Amino acid sequence: MEFNTTFMRDFTIAEQFGPAAVQDTYERVFQQWHDDYRYLTDLVLVLNRKLWKHWEKDPDSPFTALYNELWAAANDYALDNLKGPQLAYFIEQVD
């Protein structure tokens, strides 16, 4: 899958500085892009991939727990707020 954003790279860079940097990156990305359904979809997909990557490496790592929390929040936001064709796009992409 090709992303519309640099979110994967942004989170990969943030990981080098620890969980607090990942949290900060999420807050900035979500604040700026939560109204753009394509970018919100990318965010959810990136968080899910990061979650699984860390879970496979170490299910008990702080990154695994954090990415799970962030993914759930972004996914829930999308499901609660997207409507019509935007919701259909989201579901098609994350399915």
Stockholm file with secondary structure:
# STOCKHOLM 1.0

chainA/1-95         MEFNTTFMRDFTIAEQFGPAAVQDTYERVFQQWHDDYRYLTDLVLVLNRKLWKHWEKDPDSPFTALYNELWAAANDYALDNLKGPQLAYFIEQVD
#=GR chainA/1-95 SS CCCSSSHHHHHHHHHTTCHHHHHHHHHHHHHHHTTCHHHHHHHHHHHHHHHHHHHHHCTTSHHHHHHHHHHHHHHHHHHHHCCHHHHHHHHHHHC
#=GC SS_cons        CCCSSSHHHHHHHHHTTCHHHHHHHHHHHHHHHTTCHHHHHHHHHHHHHHHHHHHHHCTTSHHHHHHHHHHHHHHHHHHHHCCHHHHHHHHHHHC
//
